[in-house]
Amino acid sequence: MSDTGMFRIKDVKDEMPVTTPHAWYKTYRGMTGILLIALTIWVGWLVTQISLSALIDRAPKTAYMWKALVTPDFTHMFALDPELAVNANPDLPASIFAGLLQSLFMALLATALGGVVAFPLSFLGARNMMGYSPMGWAVYWLMRGFFNIVRSIESLLWGIVFAIWVGFGPFAGVLALSVHTIAALGKLYSEQVEGIDPGPLEAIRAAGGNRLQVILYGVIPQVVPSFLAFTLYRWDINLRMATVIS
C-alpha cells in the first residue's frame, strides 16, 4: 500500500467521531430505577409513620435508660436478693453470672449442633450437587423449602414449642436455637456450595472420581473458610438470642 493510501486511512480514523458511553444513572433505565427507588422510600416513610420531631422532642424521656446502661448494677451478679431467692423458680439461674454462663453454653451447643446437621443438608439444597433429574429437583426444592420455612419462625416461638415439649429450662432453649440454626446455616451453606468453582469438580470427575470424592476433594476445600465464617457469625446471633430465651 502506498504512503498516500496509508495517510488516507489514518485521516478517516482521525475524523471518526468518538462516542463515550453514558454513565448508568444518565440512561433512561438508570433514571427510571432511581425514580422508583426514591418513590419506594417515600412511600415507606409515610407507611411507617416516621417522625423526626417525635424522635427529637421525646429524647429527654430516655435519659434514665441511657444512664442505667452505662452504670450497670452488679449487686446481684453472683447471688440473688434473699427476698427474691425465697420465691425463685428452682429452674432459674441462681445469679446473674449463672444466667450469663447458661446463655453462653446454650449458644455454643446450639451452634455446634446446628452446624453439624446443616452441613450435610446444605449439599441437598445446592443445585449443582443434586443434578437436574426429577428426583434431584424434588430434593432440592424440598430442602430449600424446609430452610425457608423453619428460619422464618423466630427462635422465641421455637422456644415456646420446646418448652411445652420438654419443659422450661436451658434444654428447651438449646433445641429452639438449634432448629433455627439448622435452617439458617443450611441456607447460607447451600448458597456457598452453589457458588464454588466447577473446574476442580470436573477435573475429579474426569479422573474417574465418584460423587463422594468430588465432594471431599473438590467442594469441601473451597467452602470450609466460608462455612467457618458463617458459623462464627451464627454463634454471635445465638448468643444474643440466648439472653432473651433463657
N, C-alpha and C positions, 0 to 999 in steps of 0.2 A: 504494500500500500504506500502511495506517495505521501510526502510530508504534508501536501495540501489537504489530502483526504483525512489525515490524522488530525490536523488543526480544525477541520470542519466538524468532525465528530466531537472534539473537545469543546468547540463553541456551542454545539447543540446541547451537550450535557450541562454546560455552564448556564445556558438560557432556560433550562427546565426548571419550573417552579418547585421549590422545596416545601412540602406540606408537613407540618408538625401536628401530631395528634393532640386533640384537646384533652385537658385534664378530665378525669371521670366525672367530677362534680359540675363540669360545664356542659356535659352532654345532656340530652333530653332524659335519658333513663336516670342519670345521676341526680338531676334536679328533681325529677319525679320521686325518686327514692327519698331524698332529703325532705321533700314536702310531706310525704306520707309519714316519715318518722316524726317530724315536728308535730303533725296533726295527731298522731297517736299519743305522743307525750302530753299534748294539751288536753286531749280527751281524758287521759288517765289522771291528770292533775285535777280535773273537775270531778271525776267519778270518785276519787279517793278523798275528796274534800280537804286538800292540803291548805293550811292556813299559816302563813308566816307570822301574822300578828299574834295568833294564839301561841305559837312557839316562843315568841319573844316576851309577850305580856305575862305568861304564866311560868316563866323560867324561875322566878324567885321562890315559887312554891316547892320546888325540888331541892332547895338549898340543904335541908336537913338530910336528904338522901345522899347527896354528894359528900356531906360531912361524915356520915356513917360509913361510907365506902372507904374513905381514906383513914378512918380511925376505927378499925375493927375491934370488937370486944373479945379478948382471949380468956375471959374469966372461966368459961366452962370448956376450954379446949381439951382438957384431959379428964374432967369429971363434971357430970351434970349437977345442976342445983339440987340439993337434997329434997326440997319440996316437990320438984318435978320428977325426981327419980322414984318417989313413992308410988306415983300413979303411972309411971312409964311403962310402955309396952315392952315386954321382955324380948320381943323380936327386933326392937330398935337398937341402934348402936348405943353403947354406954357413954360415949362422949363425942364431941365434935371430931376429935382426932380419929377415933374409931370409925366414924362415919366417912371421913376422908379416905382412910385406908381401905374401907369396904368398897367405896366408889372406884378407887384406883384398881383394885383387883377385879371388880366387875367389868370394867372397861377392858382390862388386859385379857381376861378369859374370853370375853365376848369377841374381841378382835381376833384372838388366836383360833377359836372355834369357827367363827365366821369365815376367816381366811382359808382355813383348811377345807371347808366344804365348798366355798366359792371357787377355789382353784380348779377342781375337775369340772364343775358345772360350767365354767366360763368357756371351755372348749366346745361344749354342746351348744352354747349360744353364740358361737362365732361362725359366720357364713362360710369362710374359707376352709374351716375344719370339717363341716358337715356335708360338703359337696352339694350337688344340685339335683339329687334324686328326690322323688316324692317323700321318702322316709326322712331324708336329710332336711328338707324344707319343714316337715312336720315337727321334728325335734327342735329345729332352730326357732321356729315361731312359738312353740310351746315353752321353751326355756326363756326366750325374751319376754313373753307374756308373764311368766312367773316372776322374773326380775322386776318388771314394771309395776305389777300389781302389789307385790309384797313390799317394795320400797316406797310405795305411795301411802302406805299405812304407817303413821308415826310410831316411834318406839314406845311412846307413852301408852298408846292404845294396845300395843302388843303386851305391855306390862300389865295392863288390866286383865287381859285374856289369861296370861300365865299366872297371875296372882289368884284368879279363880281356880285355875287348873291345879297348881302345885302349892298354893298358899302364899301368903305375904312373906317377903324376905328377899335376900340378895339373889337366891337361886332363880326366882321369877324374873328379876332384873337381868340376870345373865342370859336367860333364854330369850327375853324380849330383844335385847341388844344383839344377840347372835343372829336371830332371824332377820332383823333389818340389815345387819352387816352382810349376811349371805347374799341378799338381793342387791345391795348397793355395790359391794365389791365384785359380785358376779357381772354386773352391768359394766363396770369400769374395766375389769379384766378382759371380758369378751371383746370390747371395742378395741382394746390394745392388741389383742390377738389378731383381729381383722386388719390392723394397720401394719403388720410386720412385712419385711422384705420377702417376697416369694422366691427370690433367687436361691437361697440355701435349701429351701424345701424341694425345689425342682431338681437341684443337684443330688440330694439324698435319694429322691425317687429314681432318678436316672441311674444311680449306682445300685439300685435294687433294694433300697430300704423300704420297710413296711411302714404302716401308719404310726405305730408306736415309736419307731426310730425317728421318723420325721418330727414328731412332737418333742422327743427327748433331745435331739441334736440340732434341730432346725428352728423350733418355735421357742422352747423354754429359754435358751441363751439370749434370745432377743427381748423377751418380755420380763425377765427377772428384775432388772433395775426399776422399771415402771411399776411392777407389782409391789415391790418393797415400798416405793414412794406412796402408792395408793393405800397400802396397809397402814403405814405410819400416819397418814392423813386421817384414815378412818379411826385409828386409835384415838386421835385428838377429838374427833367428833363423839366417839363413845364415852370418852372421859367427861365431856361436858354434859352428855345426856344422862350419864350415870348419877351425876349430882342431883338431877331432877327426879329420876326414877327412884333412887334409894331414899 
